[in-house]
Amino acid sequence: MFSHIHFSRLERFLFGKCEGKYFKKCLIFQYLLNSNRYPSLRTYKDSCNVIKDVTSTLYIEYVTFYRPSLVHCFFNFFNQSPCLKYLKATLYFRYFYSKPLFLSSIHRHDTLTHLNVDLLGEVCMETTVYLFKCVPRLCHLKLNVQSTKNPQLADPIFWETILCKYLRELKRLSLNVSIFNQYYSHNPMWNSLTDEEKVIEKMTKLNYWSSHQWKTTFKSGMPTLQRNHYWAKFEVV
């Protein structure tokens, strides 16, 4: 079907929910994005496909993916798209996720100003920091983190440090972090996070949040009969 379509000046494409086998859906992604057939394409929204590896440089500017994609596929697509201005995506970190080798080099995206991303699974802190290093001109960030791995991801000081260091032009922030561990954890970070009063006291002393007039909330807890795991939640609006 797509081999007979020649919209060389196609600028926007919206792919909604559809029926059919998955490999047929992937053909749409590969044909429209992983090629140089549509140099004028600037906006792409996809409700069916996950992000796949691409081999050609893309000039896309506004991209929305609704389905969770693997981290290495996301960064392959991300680093092949130097003109991005807006990006919405979901990254899924597999069990025993290992840091990709390509994270050693920084691909700056000076045009990207709006980022809306969900991080799910065994979220890697180094990968999260790498993403922020790539987008120094970011002005709007909406970030949702749901992880079972590193409790430091729920630490307000961790977020204050990396946001202040790498996203200096950030104007609007929506951050929702939820971390839990279903097993007994020897990570001493849980001991400090479950002391809510101390965490909130340290958080209120940080000038970063108040200087931007952002509201912060933090809650945490230890295993109980009703909830048999450590948990911590940090939110900024």
C-alpha positions as CSV (number, residue, x, y, z in Angstrom):
1,M,0.0,0.0,0.0
2,F,2.6,2.5,1.1
3,S,4.9,1.9,-1.9
4,H,2.3,3.6,-4.0
5,I,2.0,6.7,-1.9
6,H,4.1,9.7,-3.0
7,F,3.1,12.7,-0.9
8,S,6.5,14.3,-1.2
9,R,5.3,17.4,0.5
10,L,3.6,15.7,3.4
11,E,4.0,17.8,6.5
12,R,1.8,16.2,9.2
13,F,0.8,12.6,9.9
14,L,-1.5,11.2,12.6
15,F,-1.7,7.5,13.1
16,G,-4.6,6.6,15.4
17,K,-5.8,3.2,16.7
18,C,-6.1,0.6,14.1
19,E,-6.7,-3.1,13.5
20,G,-4.3,-5.5,11.9
21,K,-1.1,-7.4,12.5
22,Y,1.7,-5.6,14.3
23,F,4.2,-6.0,11.5
24,K,1.9,-4.1,9.1
25,K,1.8,-1.2,11.6
26,C,5.6,-1.1,11.8
27,L,5.7,-0.7,8.0
28,I,4.1,2.8,8.5
29,F,6.8,3.9,10.9
30,Q,9.6,2.5,8.7
31,Y,8.2,4.0,5.5
32,L,7.4,7.5,6.8
33,L,10.3,8.1,9.2
34,N,13.1,5.7,8.4
35,S,13.6,7.1,4.9
36,N,14.2,10.3,3.1
37,R,11.0,10.1,1.1
38,Y,9.2,12.9,3.0
39,P,11.7,15.8,3.7
40,S,8.8,18.1,4.5
41,L,7.3,15.9,7.2
42,R,7.4,17.9,10.5
43,T,4.7,16.5,12.7
44,Y,4.2,12.8,13.5
45,K,1.7,11.3,16.0
46,D,1.5,7.5,16.5
47,S,-0.9,5.6,18.7
48,C,0.0,2.1,17.5
49,N,3.8,1.8,17.1
50,V,6.7,1.7,19.5
51,I,9.8,3.6,18.5
52,K,12.1,1.5,16.3
53,D,15.7,2.0,15.2
54,V,16.2,4.4,12.3
55,T,19.2,4.6,9.9
56,S,18.7,8.0,8.3
57,T,18.7,11.6,9.6
58,L,15.3,12.9,10.3
59,Y,14.1,16.5,10.1
60,I,11.0,15.9,12.1
61,E,10.1,18.6,14.7
62,Y,7.0,17.5,16.6
63,V,6.7,13.8,17.6
64,T,4.3,11.9,19.8
65,F,4.5,8.2,20.6
66,Y,1.9,6.7,23.0
67,R,3.2,3.2,23.4
68,P,6.2,2.3,25.6
69,S,9.5,2.0,23.7
70,L,12.7,0.3,24.6
71,V,15.4,2.8,25.8
72,H,18.0,2.0,23.1
73,C,15.4,2.4,20.3
74,F,14.3,5.7,21.8
75,F,17.9,7.2,21.9
76,N,18.7,5.9,18.5
77,F,15.6,7.8,17.2
78,F,16.4,10.7,19.4
79,N,20.0,11.1,18.2
80,Q,18.9,10.8,14.6
81,S,16.5,13.7,15.0
82,P,18.5,16.9,15.5
83,C,15.6,19.2,14.6
84,L,13.1,18.1,17.4
85,K,11.2,20.9,19.1
86,Y,8.5,18.8,20.9
87,L,8.7,15.2,22.0
88,K,6.3,13.0,23.9
89,A,7.3,9.4,24.6
90,T,7.3,6.5,27.1
91,L,10.6,4.7,27.9
92,Y,10.5,1.2,29.3
93,F,13.6,0.0,31.1
94,R,13.7,-3.8,31.1
95,Y,14.6,-6.0,34.1
96,F,18.4,-5.9,34.7
97,Y,18.7,-2.9,32.3
98,S,22.4,-2.1,31.5
99,K,23.6,1.3,30.6
100,P,24.0,1.6,26.7
101,L,27.5,2.2,25.5
102,F,26.4,5.2,23.4
103,L,25.7,7.2,26.5
104,S,29.4,8.1,26.6
105,S,28.8,10.8,24.0
106,I,26.5,13.7,24.4
107,H,24.2,14.6,21.4
108,R,23.0,18.1,22.1
109,H,19.5,19.0,21.0
110,D,19.4,22.8,21.1
111,T,16.1,23.1,19.3
112,L,14.1,20.9,21.8
113,T,12.2,23.1,24.2
114,H,9.2,20.8,25.2
115,L,9.6,17.3,26.5
116,N,6.9,15.0,27.9
117,V,8.2,11.7,28.9
118,D,7.3,8.7,31.1
119,L,10.1,6.5,32.6
120,L,8.9,3.0,33.6
121,G,10.4,-0.2,34.9
122,E,14.0,-0.5,36.2
123,V,14.7,3.2,35.6
124,C,18.4,4.0,35.3
125,M,19.6,7.2,37.0
126,E,22.6,7.5,34.6
127,T,20.4,7.3,31.6
128,T,18.0,9.9,33.1
129,V,20.9,12.3,33.7
130,Y,22.2,11.7,30.1
131,L,18.8,12.7,28.7
132,F,18.9,16.0,30.5
133,K,22.5,16.6,29.3
134,C,21.2,16.4,25.8
135,V,18.5,19.0,26.1
136,P,20.1,22.2,27.6
137,R,17.5,24.5,26.0
138,L,14.5,22.8,27.5
139,C,11.8,25.2,28.7
140,H,8.9,22.9,29.4
141,L,9.3,19.5,31.1
142,K,6.6,17.0,32.1
143,L,8.1,13.9,33.6
144,N,6.5,10.8,35.2
145,V,8.7,8.2,36.8
146,Q,7.4,4.8,38.1
147,S,10.2,2.5,39.1
148,T,11.1,-0.4,41.4
149,K,14.8,0.2,41.3
150,N,16.8,3.1,42.8
151,P,15.1,5.0,45.7
152,Q,17.3,8.0,45.0
153,L,15.0,8.8,42.1
154,A,12.5,9.9,44.8
155,D,15.0,12.2,46.5
156,P,14.2,15.9,46.1
157,I,17.9,16.8,46.4
158,F,18.7,14.5,43.4
159,W,16.2,16.3,41.2
160,E,17.2,19.8,42.4
161,T,20.8,19.0,41.6
162,I,20.4,17.7,38.1
163,L,17.7,20.2,37.1
164,C,19.7,23.1,38.3
165,K,22.9,21.9,36.6
166,Y,21.6,20.8,33.2
167,L,18.2,22.5,32.6
168,R,19.0,26.1,33.4
169,E,16.4,27.5,31.0
170,L,13.5,25.4,32.5
171,K,10.4,27.5,33.0
172,R,7.6,25.0,33.6
173,L,7.9,21.7,35.3
174,S,5.5,18.9,36.2
175,L,7.3,16.1,38.0
176,N,5.7,13.0,39.4
177,V,8.0,10.3,40.9
178,S,6.8,7.0,42.4
179,I,9.4,4.5,43.7
180,F,8.7,1.2,45.5
181,N,10.6,-1.9,46.5
182,Q,8.6,-5.1,47.1
183,Y,11.6,-6.9,48.7
184,Y,13.7,-6.2,51.8
185,S,16.2,-3.6,50.8
186,H,19.7,-3.0,52.2
187,N,19.9,0.3,50.4
188,P,20.6,2.9,53.2
189,M,18.8,5.5,51.0
190,W,15.4,4.0,52.2
191,N,16.3,4.8,55.8
192,S,16.7,8.5,55.0
193,L,13.7,8.6,52.6
194,T,11.3,7.1,55.1
195,D,12.0,9.9,57.6
196,E,9.5,12.2,56.0
197,E,10.0,15.1,58.3
198,K,13.8,15.3,57.6
199,V,13.3,15.1,53.8
200,I,10.6,17.8,53.8
201,E,12.8,20.0,56.1
202,K,15.7,19.7,53.6
203,M,13.5,20.2,50.7
204,T,12.0,23.5,52.1
205,K,15.5,24.8,52.5
206,L,16.3,24.4,48.8
207,N,15.9,27.8,47.2
208,Y,15.5,26.2,43.7
209,W,11.9,25.1,44.1
210,S,10.7,28.4,45.7
211,S,12.6,30.6,43.3
212,H,10.5,29.0,40.5
213,Q,7.3,29.2,42.5
214,W,6.9,25.4,42.1
215,K,4.9,23.5,44.7
216,T,6.5,20.3,46.1
217,T,5.1,17.3,48.0
218,F,6.8,14.3,49.4
219,K,5.5,11.2,51.1
220,S,7.1,7.8,52.0
221,G,6.6,4.7,54.1
222,M,8.1,1.5,55.3
223,P,6.6,-2.1,54.8
224,T,3.4,-2.7,56.7
225,L,0.8,-5.5,56.8
226,Q,-1.3,-3.5,54.4
227,R,1.6,-2.4,52.1
228,N,4.5,-4.9,52.1
229,H,7.1,-2.7,50.5
230,Y,9.2,0.5,50.9
231,W,7.7,3.4,48.9
232,A,8.3,7.1,48.3
233,K,6.6,9.7,46.1
234,F,7.8,13.1,45.1
235,E,5.8,15.6,43.1
236,V,6.4,19.1,41.7
237,V,3.8,21.2,40.0
